[in-house]
Amino acid sequence: MAESSGKNGAEKQLVELETVAIRFAGDSGDGMQLTGDRFTNAAAIAGNDLSTFPDFPAEIRAPVGTLAGVSGFQINFSSRDIHTPGDAVDVLVAMNPAALKTSIGDLKSGGIIIANVDNFGQKNLAKAGYESNPLEDEEFKGNYDIHEVKITSMTRQALEDMELQSNLADRCKNFFALGLMYWMYSRPLEPTKQWIEEKFGKRPEFVQANTRALEAGYFFGENTEVFTSNYIVREATYPAGRYRNISGNVALAYGFIAATKKMGINLFWGAYPITPASDVLHELSRHKNFGVQTFQAEDEIAAVSAALGASFTGSLGVTCSSGPGIALKAEAMGLGVMTELPMVIADIQRGGPSTGLPTKTEQADLLQVMFGRNSESPLPVVAAATPGDCFWTAIEACRLAVKYMTPVVVLSDGYLANGSEPWLLPKASDIPEMPVAFHTDPEGFLPYNRDSETLARPWAIPGTPGLEHRIGGIEKEDRTGNVNYEPENHEFMVRTRDKKIAGIAKDIPPAEVIGEASGKVLVIGWGGTFGAITAAIEALQARGASVSQVHLRHLNPFPANLEEVLGNFEKILVPELNLGQLSKMLRYQYLIDTISFNKIQGKPFKVGELITKIEELL
């Protein structure tokens, strides 16, 4: 702990902390996502390990000041390795009563509240369901460290000589809040000032207004007697290399680009906009220099059909959606199974069913992508574990699609898609070589004459002399690919396609146990639950508990050694953000008992929830 002086002589204590979680919360028009994104950038520049959780309102235009319209952004940053955005927040920046009400349950006892009291009038209190102002309640004040800050009016004051309309001045108040948090956590202003210049360079008045608001918040913290302390979180220790902050959707886009560059073929992206998958399309559309072709289709069916057509012509067709869109793509996914063409289908899962919770996270599409097509139509399924892991999962999906001539499903979710973490930039040599061998020899060519090891059929580009062949959704004759209705041929082809997918188990890594190879409890997870499960396991193992972890990337087929691994533990716990879909798959596949631990609230698991459940089993 050290002391520093404010400009007006007020002594401030500088306190070193290991980990801090902050939540910015306000109306959807208050700029909380931008504020959180800029603070995340500052934490990344400072070298902290970090994890973020943007939380968007489900309603596009909820009434201002209501609970349904609250937008939040949580960031956990630390000088040590962390895995989640934090169970509970240390600081809540609440721009209105609704933001306070929706977030107060996640604030630690004794945590800091910075409330924009300009918005805590009776009208806004009533919209949030408060009969009186909670900031004035003695019991409430006893539980938290409350700082009432006139964010809106001080922002207006900082800009009063600019003669901006009041609504434009008010839109800068998020930068005032950001500046205050920069002072509180010892972050420099310059990187954000530079960003403002780049972002608003064509509107000098916006540059000046936002910069002034940022500085006003910073200097308010430095000079006011309201705050007696500010804090510093030192940089974390990372393996050597170059890092950037990355979200899951951006990592997914980069993974598809990297894979197709390694293959030496073009990437064709066919998609229809849907939350939370649209950002992948947005990102890929910026990279035409890498041979990326993006097609925003008129609907989900056209998007997947175009992707499959692109694969027929020698590009790698990829399509992306969320659960409702995957339902519409099912028929064309089945066509991909029948034609045995490489294609990747990315499913960025969200709360359902139907429209459900468009901006909230869930893991409930696993059984849909496993079985949501007519007849026997097996597909490989892989799932990403962290935002950065989306990159490697996309590459693995592309590898399997081309090597085995099959559509492959990639599962991500809203938590991974919008969340971010520091990501070590890989070298080109880190990415596996995946050469594509198009069939070119017409001698003895048969379109369904399979590779003896992979059972994949040849990939023959249309227009290649002598390689003309039929394609379509009607059952194919073995080897020739001609239309065939014979019962025995149909059964043979169905079993062969199933055997091809099952054989992928020989070509994927074995399930890795984190912890002891046998013991009392094994926690097995998939997808975005990785961070919370890992944090819980590390805490319990540090206490000497007999608990281990397996996190699955490959969900169909399972790793070849998974049954053996499961048999080494007394109890199998399967935490999922659904009603137990992986648990069902493990039960029918291996005839073992599993214990489901399920949460379906549109929110990720908290580490404490998992620790409590595991301790029950121990």
N, C-alpha and C positions, 0 to 999 in steps of 0.2 A: 504494500500500500504506500502511495506517495501523495504529496499535495501539490496542487497547482492553483494559481490565482486567476480569477476572472478579470476581465478588463476593468470592472468597477471595484476591484479589490476583494470581492467575495471569494473566500477560500473554498476550494473544491478538493475533495479526496479522490484520487485516482485508484480504483480498486481492480485488481486482476482477477478475472473469472476464467474457469475452464470451459464452460458450456453455457450458452444462452439460447432460449427460444423466444421469439417475438412473433406476435400476430398483429398484422395491420387489418382492421376491419371497418367497413363503412358501407354506404350505399353503393350500388353498382356504378353510379356515375362519379364516385369520389376518387377514382384512380388508384385503388388499393393494389391492383395487380401490377401496375407500373411501379408503384412505390416499393412493393416487395421485390420486384425484379431488379430495381436499381440497388436496393440494399444487398440483395444476393450477389450482384456484381461486385459491390464493395467488399463483401466478405471473401469472395473468391480472390480478389486482388490482394487482400491481406493474408492470403495463404491458409485460411481456415478450412477445415473439413466442414461440409454443410449438406443439409438435406432440406428440400422445400416441399410445401403442400399448398398449391393454389386451390381455393375453394370458391367456385363460381355459383351465383344464384341460378336456380333451375328455370325461373321465369325470365323471359327476355326483357319484359318491361313491367316488372312489379312496381306498384306504387312507391314513390320515394318515401323513405323513412320506415318502411314496413319490414317485418322479419323475413319475408320471402325475398326481399331485394338485397339482402346483405351479401357483400362480396368480401372474402377474406384471403389473406396470404400469410402463411406461417413459414418461418425459416428457423431452423436449428443450426447454429454454427459453433464450432468448437476448436480447441487446440489439440484434441485427440480424435481418434477414429470414432465416427458415429454412423448409425444405420437408419435412423428415422427422423422425421421432423419434430420429434419430441412428444411425449405423452401429455405434458402440461406445459403451459407457457409461463415464462417469467415476466413478460411485459405484454400488455394489451393496449394497443393504440385504437381507441374507440371514437369514431367520428360522429356517432349519433347513438341514441338510446337503444335502437334495434341491434346495432353492432355489439353493444355492451351485453344485451340480454342473450344473444345467441352464442357469445363466446365466454361469458363469465364462468360457466361450468368447467372450462378447461384452464382457467387461470389458477396458478398455485396459491395456496394460502400465504398471505403476505406479499403476493406479487404486485407489480407496479401497474397501475392504470393511468394512462394519459388520455383524458377525456376532452374532446372538443366541446366545451360547455356552451359555446354559442348555439349549438344544435340541441341543447337539453331543455328547450322550452316545453310548455305544457302540451302543445299540439304534437310534438314528436314523441314525448313520453307516452301520450295516449295511443299513438300509432303502434308503439312497441308493447303496449299492454301494461304499462306502469301507471299506477294510481298516484304515485308521488315520486319525487326524484330520489333514486337509490343513492346517489352521491352524497346526499344530505342525511342518510340514515346512519345512526350512530353504530349500530351493529355491523353494517356494511363497511363503514370507515374503519372499524376495528380489525376487519379481516384483510384489508388490502392497503397498500401504499398509494393513495389517490392524489393525482396531480391534475387540477382543473386548469386547462390552458385554453385561452381564447384564440384558437387556431384560425378560425375564419376572420374574425375582426382584426387580428394582428397581421394576417396576410393582406387584407384590404389596406391597412395602414401603411404597410411596406410599399404598396403599389399606388398609393393615392395620387401622386403627382403624375402618373402615367395616363390618367383620364381614360382608363379602361371601363367598359361596362361592368357592372357589379357581378354579373354571371360569369364573365371571363376572368375577373380577378378571383372569384371563388374557386374556379377550376384549378387555381395554383396552390390551393391549401394543402394538397397532398405533398407538394415539395417542401412546404413549411414543416410538416410532420416528419418528412424524410430528413431534412436538415437537423431537426432536433434530435433524431435518433443517431445521426452521424456524430453529433457532439457527444451524446450519451455514451456511445461505444467507440469513440476515438477513431473515426473514419475520416479520411481527407475528402474535401469537396471537389477537388480538381477533376477527377475522372467523370463525375456526374455533370459538372459544368461543360466539359468537353462533349459529353453525350448530348446535352441539351443543344449545344451549338450545331451538332450534326443532325439532330432530329428536327429542329425547328429553324434551321438556317435560312429558309426562304421567308420566314416571318420574324424579323428582328424584334418586334414588340413581344412576341412569345418567348424568345430567348431571354430578353431582359426581364420579363415578368417572372418566369420560372426560376431564373438565377437569383433574382432578388428574394423570392419566397424561400428558396433553399438557404440562402445566407441568413435571412431573418430568423428562420427556425434554429439554425446553428448558433447564432449569436445570442438568441434568447436563452438557450440552454447555458451558454457560457457565462452570461451576465446576471441572470435572475437568481434570487435567493430561494426560489421554489425548489431547485435541485441542489443538494449539497454534495452529491457524488456523481462521478462518471466512471466508466469502466473500460477495460481493455481485455480482449481475448487474443492471446498470442497465436502465431501461425502454427499449424499442425505439421507433423513430420510425414512427408510423402516419399515414396520411392522416387529416385531421380527420373526426370523426364519433363516434358512440356504438357501442361494441363489446360483445359478449358472447362467452363461450366456448360453442362449439356442437359437438355430435357429428353425424355424418352421418345417423343415423336421425332425430334431432330436426329437423335441417334439411330432410330429406325430408318429414316431416310438415308443417312450416310451409310448405313450397313448395306442397303440395297445397291447404292451406287458402287461401293467398294467391291461387292460380290460380282457385279456384272463387268466391272473393269478388269477384275482378275480373270473372268471367263472370256473376255474379249468380245462380248456381245452387247447389244443395246438394251437398255431398261425401258420398258413401256409401262406406264402407270395409268391405269384406268380407274377412275374413282368418281363418286358422287358425294358432295359435301354432307357431312354428318358429324355432330359432336360426339366424342372428342377426337375424331380421326382426321378432321379436315386439315390440321396443321401439317400433316405429312405431305399432303398434296401441295400445300403452300410452299413448303421447304424445297421439295423436289423441283418445282417449277422454276426455281432460281438457278438450276444447275444443268441447263441444256448443253453447256460446254463439255459435259461428261457423257454425252450421247443419251441423255435422258429425254424421253418423250412423255409429256403429261397430257392426259385427255380427261377433261371434266365432262362426264356424260350426262345425259338427260335424266337418267335414273340408275338405280343399282344394277338392274339386269343388263342394261347396255354397257355399264362399266366393266362387269366381270366378263361379259361376252367379248368385248373388245380386247381385254387382256388375254383371253384364251386364243383369240384370233392372232394376236401378236406373237404368241408362243408358237403357233402353227407356222408362222413365217420366219422364225429363227431368232426373234428377240425373246427376252424373258418377260413374260406378262405378269404384272403384279397388280392386285387390287386391294382396297382397304375400306373398312367400314366399321360399324359397331353392330351390336346384336340385331336390331331391326333390319339393317341392311344385309347382314349375313343370311337372314331368313329369305330375303328376296334373291340372293345369289345362289341359293341351294341347288336349283335345277342346273345352272351352268357349271357349278362345282361337280355335280354328277356327270355332266358331259365331259369335264376334264378327266374324271376317273375312267370313263369309257374310252375316250380317245387316247388316253395315256400321254398327255402333253404336260410339260413342266409349267407350273404356275404357282404363285404364292398368294395366299389370301390372308391379309392382316386384319385381325379383329381387335379393335381397341374397346374393351368391354366397358359397359356402363350399367347403371341400375335399371331394371326392367320390372315386369314384362311390358310389352308394347312400348310406348314412349317413355314410361317409367320416370326415372330420375336422370335426365339427359346429361347433367353436369356432375353427377356423383359416381363414385367408383363401385365396382362389383366384380365378382369372379364367376358369374353364373352362366357363362356361355360354353363351358367345357363339354357338357353332354350334347349341346346343340351342334358343335363342330365335330363331335365324335359320331353322332347318330342322326343328325338333322337332315338327312337326304333319303330319297326313296331307295329301296332295295339294299343290297350289300354294296356299299361304296366306301371302303376304308381309305382314310387319308392319314398321313403323318401329322402329328400335332406337336408343336414346340412352344414354350412359354418363356418370356423374359422375366428376370428376377429384379432388376434395378433399372433406372433410367439409362445408365451407361451400357448395361448388358443388352439393351434392345439392339445395339449395333451388332454384337456378336450373334445374337439369336437370329437376326435378319440374314446374316451371312450363312449360318447353318441351314436355315430354311431353303435358301437358294441352292446350296450345295446338294441337299437331299432331292430337291425338285428336279434338278438337271441330271444327277447321277442315276436316279431311279425313275425318271420320266413319269412324274406324278404331281398333281397339285399338293401343296403343303400349307397347313394353317399355322400362322403365328398368332399367339395370344399375348396381348398387352392389356392394359386397363387405364382408366382415367387417372389413377394415382401415379402410375409410371409415366403416362403420356405428358402430363402437365408438370410433374415434379422434376427436380433437377439435382445434380450432384457434380463434384469435380470429376473429370474424366481424363485419364492419361491418353494422350493422342498416340495411337498405334503407328508403328512403322509398316510400310508396305510388306516387308518380309514377315511381319507377324500374322498376316492374313494368309490362309492356306491357298495354295495353287489349285485352281478348279478349271482345268482346260476343258473346253467343249469340243466334242468330236462329232461333227455332223456327218451323217452317212453320205458318201458321194459315189460309191462304186455300184453301178447298176447290175453287175454280175451277181445273179442269184438273190437279188434283193426281194425281201418279203417284209412288209411293214410291221408285222407282229412276230417276227423271228427274234427271240429274246436272247439277251446276254446270259450266259450260263450261270454267272455268279449273282448278278443283281436282278435278273429277270426283267430288266428294262428293255423296251423295244427301241429300235433305232430312231434317231431324230433326223428326218429327211425334209429338207426345205423345199417347198413347192416351186416348181419350175426347173428343178434339177433334172436334166435329161435322163430318162430311163427310170426315174424314181416316182412315177405317178402312182398314187394309191388313194383308196377311199378313206373318208373320214366322216364321222357323224355319230349320232347317239344310239343307233340300232346295234344290237349285239354283233360282235365281230367273230369271224371264223379264226380259229387258231392259225397263226403264222400268216395267212393271206390277207386278213383284215376284211374279207368280203362279208356282206350281210349274211347272217346265219341264224336260223331259228331252231336248230336241232337241240333237243333237251340235253344230250350228253355234252355237246360243245359248250352250251351255256354254263353248265355246272363246272366244266373244266376251266373256263375263262374266269368265272367268279372265284373259284378256289385259287387260281394262279394270281389274280390281282391281290387277293388277300395274303397269299404267301409272299408276294413281293414286298408288301408293306411290313409284314411281320419280320421279314429278313433284315430289315434295317436295324434291328436290335444288335446284330453282329457288327454294325458300323458306327455305333455311338459309344461314348465313354461309359464305364460302369458307374453305378450310383455310388457317390462318395459320402462316407459317414464323417461328419464333423463331431469329433469327440471319440469316446470309446466305441469299439466295434460291437459291443454287446452291453446289456445293462437293463435297467428297469423301464425306462421310457425312451421311445424314439419319437421325435416330432418330425413329421414329414409334411412338406408344403410344396407349393408351386406358385409361380407368378410373383406379384407384388407384395405378398406376405413375407418375402425373404427378410427384409430389414427388421421388422418387428420380431420375427421368430429368432433371428440371429442375435439381436440384442438381449432377448429373454434367455436364450441358451447360454450366452456368454456370462450373464449375471449369475445364473444358477450353477454353471460349471465352476465359477470362481468360488462358490460356497461349498464345492465338493459334491454337488448333487449328481446322481447317476442318470444323466439325461444326455441324449445325443440328437443330432439333426441330419436329415437328408432333405435336400431341396431339388426337385425334379425340373430339368429343362425339357426332357423328352417325355411326353405324356402318351404318345402312341407312335411306335410301341414303347413300352417301358424298357429301361435298361435291363440287360440280360441277367444281372446278378441281384435284381431287386427282391425277388422272393427269398433268396438266401439271407439278405440283409434284414428283412422284416422278421425272419424267424429267430434272430438273435436277441430280440427284446421282449420283455414281459408285456408291455403295453404300447400300442401304437396310437398316437394322438395326431389328428389331421385337422389343423385350423384352416378354415376357408371362409371367404366372403360370399357364401352361398349356403344352401341347406345340406351340403355334404356330397358334392358331386365326385371329387377324387376319392373320397371315402367309399362311395358305392363302387367305383371302378376297381379299387384294391380288393374289396370284398368279393366281387364276382370273379376277378382274375385269379386270386390266390386262395380263396376260401378261408380267409383269416378274419378275426375280429378287429375292428378298428373303432376308435372313439372319436366322434366328430365334435368339433368345437366351432360353432358357426356364428357369424355376425352379418346381418343384412341391413345396415343402416346408412349405406352410402358413404361410409367412413372406413379408413383402414383400422386394423387392430392397433390397440395400445399395448406397449410392452408389458405394463402392469397387469393387463387382462390375461395375457398369456402366462406370465409368471404365476399368477394365482391359480390358473387351471392346472398347470404342470405340477405345482405343489400339492394340489388335491390328489393327483395320481401317484405322487411319490409317498 
